[in-house]
Amino acid sequence: MPPILYIIFNRPDVARQSFECIRRARPEKLIVAADAARPGVVGEAELCLQTRAVTDAIDWDCDVQRLYADTNMGCGRRIGSAISQVLDQHESCIILEDDCIPDHSFFGYCDTLLQKYADDPRVMAISGDNFQPSRHAGSNSYYFSKYPHCWGWATWKRAWQHFDLRMRGWPSFRDSGGLQTYCRTDRELNYWTAMFDLVYSGTLDTWDFPWTLACWQHSGMTALPEINLVSNIGFGEAGTHTTSQTPYANLPRFSIGDLVHPHQVFRNEEADQVTDELLYSGPWQRSERRNKRKRFWRFSKRGMPRAA
């Protein structure tokens, strides 16, 4: 099995649950990355120490490396730099954040696909996530998507070399029409333009949108399982970005069984359109409509302006 990068922060309760999954997998190489407490957040330093202590309970033969920040780096820099450090030393790795609870079969699934597609530049990531109510892979165990879902995933050094947290290539990619390859509707185009603009400007601190952009800039696809393998239990007030409940919190997870591989590598555009409607520009558009209605009714209650 390739090394596992385990990313933690300030939630010892969820870390105990996910670390138990790692303990059962018994990896030979484990890298634990942790951010430091944010200045001025009362009690967070102690929670960070408690969360780090969870990973001391290693009762198997394991080479452990710890990447612990001394000062708070933020989500984007902490996670992005940790993955870069690991892949500077290894050809591939499995990445698991502390709020992601994988089925035991997730690790073997990642290991097998990391080997199978190691030299295929079209495949840039492997994910354990499936958020869809319908099936799209037919009799196969997984399909290929434009979305690099990252609640339990894996990648290679050869793919991650394209990652740029600062997204320096975004303006030229945007202005040359690069998004049109991936966005079939104006709604999608507007959503991803807005999201990438937010990250590029520094308004949104995250690493996963820069990673999505890197995959799209290099025509990369992600293998997604036909059934969901990972449950995210981190939604709530303590989460960094997942602060509210959604239908995708605490999804059930399943065992993938014996893998049946697709005969060809191609992006399933029909499945991606369903994902967009469920997760991305669909909810975004509905939220924008609700906000407009709220603004209209607040304005109406104040009284419509009268003509002079």
VEXLOKOL-377244 format. One line per 5 residues: for each residue x, y, z negated of C-alpha. Coordinates in steps of 0.02 Angstrom, whole numbers. Layout:
BEGIN
X,Y,Z  ...
This chain:
BEGIN
0,0,0  63,177,36  87,297,-110  -67,372,-190  -69,559,-223
-184,591,-369  -235,774,-392  -297,834,-561  -334,998,-648  -442,1033,-801
-575,897,-816  -517,752,-926  -688,667,-924  -698,646,-736  -511,606,-727
-535,457,-843  -662,383,-723  -561,408,-563  -397,355,-644  -477,191,-694
-504,158,-507  -319,191,-476  -272,77,-621  -372,-64,-542  -286,-34,-374
-114,-43,-459  -14,55,-330  175,33,-329  199,220,-303  91,354,-386
116,542,-374  14,649,-493  -6,832,-447  -80,957,-570  -109,1144,-569
-82,1250,-724  -218,1343,-817  -282,1508,-749  -231,1662,-846  -369,1724,-960
-477,1567,-952  -504,1524,-1135  -471,1342,-1178  -416,1291,-1005  -234,1261,-1052
-287,1129,-1177  -403,1048,-1050  -261,1040,-924  -151,954,-1053  -289,829,-1094
-314,791,-910  -128,763,-882  -126,646,-1032  -255,534,-946  -122,483,-820
-3,423,-956  -104,263,-973  -6,162,-843  -2,-23,-888  68,-92,-725
236,-87,-638  230,82,-551  350,215,-491  272,378,-552  315,554,-495
235,707,-574  213,873,-484  156,986,-624  140,1173,-593  202,1291,-729
90,1434,-674  -77,1429,-587  -59,1410,-398  -242,1404,-348  -332,1267,-253
-259,1301,-81  -76,1312,-127  -79,1176,-261  -159,1041,-157  -81,1091,9
95,1097,-62  73,932,-155  24,841,4  171,921,94  292,866,-42
232,688,-36  237,677,153  411,752,157  464,590,72  341,463,144
267,422,314  89,414,247  -11,428,88  -184,408,12  -254,565,-71
-381,560,-212  -442,707,-316  -495,678,-495  -681,699,-462  -686,569,-324
-732,391,-375  -689,263,-239  -751,87,-217  -606,-34,-236  -616,-76,-49
-571,104,-8  -387,73,-39  -373,-78,75  -475,12,209  -353,159,206
-201,47,203  -260,-55,353  -305,96,458  -145,189,412  -50,43,487
-164,18,637  -161,200,695  11,248,632  72,289,807  -89,356,882
-83,547,884  -270,556,921  -307,496,744  -250,621,613  -342,561,458
-442,423,377  -587,464,261  -689,362,139  -842,474,160  -1005,445,249
-1142,573,211  -1267,514,341  -1429,418,313  -1414,333,483  -1281,219,558
-1176,266,708  -1038,137,723  -1145,-7,784  -1065,-171,731  -901,-83,690
-843,-36,516  -801,145,559  -811,276,696  -712,431,744  -766,608,702
-705,787,719  -733,810,532  -586,767,416  -691,738,260  -578,738,108
-668,662,-42  -545,518,-41  -440,510,117  -272,470,194  -153,539,325
20,529,400  173,641,401  160,655,590  -16,730,572  12,838,418
159,926,501  28,1031,591  -50,1095,429  -32,1282,400  -115,1352,244
-100,1529,312  -186,1479,475  -70,1587,577  -133,1514,740  -316,1551,702
-336,1721,788  -266,1658,953  -365,1495,942  -524,1594,907  -497,1726,1040
-449,1600,1175  -613,1504,1150  -535,1355,1062  -688,1327,952  -800,1299,1103
-723,1126,1122  -794,1077,952  -950,1185,934  -1096,1137,1047  -1213,1275,986
-1200,1459,945  -1251,1416,768  -1100,1302,747  -985,1428,830  -1043,1567,714
-1026,1457,559  -849,1399,592  -792,1571,648  -858,1643,485  -779,1507,378
-609,1515,460  -612,1706,453  -646,1698,265  -497,1585,234  -383,1680,352
-423,1843,263  -386,1768,92  -567,1787,34  -587,1598,14  -448,1498,-70
-451,1322,-2  -344,1201,95  -474,1092,181  -531,1220,310  -350,1253,363
-332,1064,380  -491,1056,486  -420,1192,597  -254,1100,615  -345,943,670
-448,1038,799  -299,1134,865  -215,967,903  -369,871,963  -364,759,809
-499,642,750  -538,561,583  -597,383,553  -757,385,450  -830,226,373
-1000,161,424  -1048,158,239  -998,277,102  -847,222,-1  -822,371,-118
-935,462,-240  -899,641,-292  -948,667,-475  -873,840,-490  -1023,950,-450
-1066,1073,-587  -1004,1228,-676  -829,1156,-705  -797,1129,-520  -689,1248,-419
-794,1249,-260  -926,1116,-298  -1016,1220,-429  -1195,1177,-382  -1284,1013,-357
-1316,955,-179  -1393,797,-105  -1214,737,-81  -1166,739,-265  -1145,568,-345
-1183,471,-187  -1186,283,-208  -1031,194,-145  -1018,24,-66  -889,-108,-22
-840,-105,161  -800,-291,173  -700,-365,317  -656,-230,440  -722,-234,618
-622,-113,725  -690,-12,872  -622,-63,1042  -593,118,1092  -543,280,1008
-670,416,1050  -765,548,953  -946,508,914  -1026,676,958  -1201,618,913
-1146,576,735  -1053,741,722  -1210,837,769  -1303,750,628  -1162,797,507
-1171,978,563  -1357,984,532  -1338,905,359  -1180,987,294  -1120,1137,391
-1209,1260,505  -1381,1186,471  -1384,1226,283  -1289,1388,316  -1422,1450,437
-1562,1401,319  -1474,1492,177  -1454,1648,285  -1640,1645,325  -1685,1631,140
-1570,1776,98  -1647,1883,234  -1822,1845,169  -1768,1891,-8  -1693,2055,52
-1852,2093,150  -1967,2063,1  -1857,2165,-116  -1861,2306,11  -2050,2290,32
-2081,2300,-155  -1983,2461,-165  -2096,2534,-33  -2073,2553,153  -1997,2719,207
-2122,2843,277  -2104,2939,437  -2062,3122,414
